[in-house]
Amino acid sequence: MRFVIAIAIAAAAALSACASQQAAPEKVAAAPAAQKKAPQCWSGDAGKFFDVGAKQTVSGVAVECKTTSDGKGAAWVGGKH
């Protein structure tokens, strides 16, 4: 019986020690990650990304890189240039 009481007291002491510790500090975002990149269009023919407004010929079709309606991305749009 004394053994059970001793274990209970030790467990209570350990739990109170853990509860009294300060929370870990919040991580600060790195400066480069905080900057948002502008949308770009991928060209598999050229093997690279192009900025919005760029005009290319993709698979034989004249296209222009334009932002999507939500402004979060970009896509190749065909039409008159």
N, C-alpha and C positions, 0 to 999 in steps of 0.2 A: 504494500500500500504506500509506503514511504517513497518507493521508487517511482510510482505513478505520479505522485505529487511533485517530486523533484523534476521529472520530465515536463510536467505541465508548467511549472515555474520557469524552467529553462526556455520552453517554447514561447511563453508569454514575453520573456525578456528579449528574445531574438526578434519577435514580431514588433515589439515597441521600438527596438533599435532601428529596424528597417523603415518603420513608419516615420521616424523623426529625421531621416535623411532628406536633403534637398533634392528637388527634381532636377533632372539633367538639363543643362542649358539648351535652348533651341538652336538648331543649326542655322547659320547665316548663309544665304545663297551666294554663290560665287558671282562676281561682277560680270564675266562673260555670259553666264547662263541667264542673267537678268535681262539682257538685251534680246529683243525679239527680232528674228530674221524676217526679211520681206519674202513674200511668196515667190516661188520660181517654178518653171516648167522643165520637166525632164525630156531630153531627146535621146532616144536609144540609138538613132543614126549617128549622132555626134558623140554620144557617150558622156554627156555632161548636162548640167543645169543651165538654164537661161533665165535672165531677169525679165520681169513683166515689161512688155513693150517690144521685146525682141521679135524679129520676123525671120522665119526659117522655112526651109522646104523639108518636110518630114514625110518620108516614104513617097516622094514625088508630088506632094500636095503643099501649096503655099499656105502657111498658117502664121498666126501671131499669138504670142503669150499674153493672156489677159487674166486679171483677177476674177475669181468666182464671185457670185452675187453676195455671199456672206463676207467676202473680204479676207477670209482665212487661208485661201489657197489660190492656185493659179492653174490654168489649163490652156491647151492649144486650141485656138478657135480659127476655123477656116473662114474664108470670105474674101471680099475685095480688099486689096491693099492699095 
